[in-house]
Amino acid sequence: MNKDEYEFIETPREEQEAAQLAHLLEMDAAIMKHRAKQDARKHMVSLEECVECGEPIPEARQKAVPGVTMCIECANLSEKPW
């Protein structure tokens, strides 16, 4: 091996920095995706009744969460991993 071939071998510190950079880029992409989703929801109309249980969705929730389709209870249940 000559000297030029060693330039591509990363030190542990360089590997760690590359991993951190990759993680930061992934996080940045996730944040941008979330923001785009939130921007799209701003123009959606909130429902007055929950699509799951049919109970009224409070006006405060409708204003706080544009495009809301579920009451707080049903939304919490739908987010459970079980």
N, C-alpha and C positions, 0 to 999 in steps of 0.2 A: 504494500500500500504506500502510495506517495502522500505528501502533505495535503494536497487538495482533496483527497478522499476523506480525510479526517474532519473536514469542515462541516460535514453533514451529521456528524455524531454529536448529539446534544448532551450537555452535562445534566445532572439531576436538577440543578437550579433552572436551566433552560426548559426542561421538561415540565417543571412545576409552573413556570411562567406561562408556557404554552397552554397548559391545562386551565389555568386561571383565566387566560384570555378567551379560550373557547367557552368557558362557563359564562363569562361576562357577555359574550356575543349571544349566547343562547338566551340569557336573561333579558337582554335588550330586545331580541326578537319577540319574546313572549310578552313583554311590556307593550311593544308596538302593536302586536296583534290584539291585545286586550283593549288598548286605547281605540283602535279602529272599530272594534266591536261596540264599545261604548258610544262612539260617535254615531254609528249607524242606528243605535237604539234611541238616540235623542229625538229622532223624527218619528218614532213608532208611537202609536196610540196605546195607552194603558187600558186594560179591561177593567170594568167595574165589578165583575164577578169572577171568582176563581174558576179556572177551567177544570180543576180536579174535584173540588167539593161543592162548588156553586155558592159559597158564602161570599158576601160583599168584601171587596178589597178596599180598605180605608183610603180616603182621598189623599191623606198625607203620604201613604205608600205609593199611590199612583203618581204623585208629583216627584217623590224622591227617587223612584226607579222607573224611568221612562220605558214604556213597552212591557210593563209588568203583566204577567198572565196568571200568577198564583198568589194566594194569600201567604203570609209569613209561615204559617204552620205547614202548609203543603210544600212550599219552597224548601223549608228545612228538611222535610222528609224526603224530598226528591234528591237532595244532595248527600244523603247518608249512603255510605258504601255498601250497605246490606241490602 
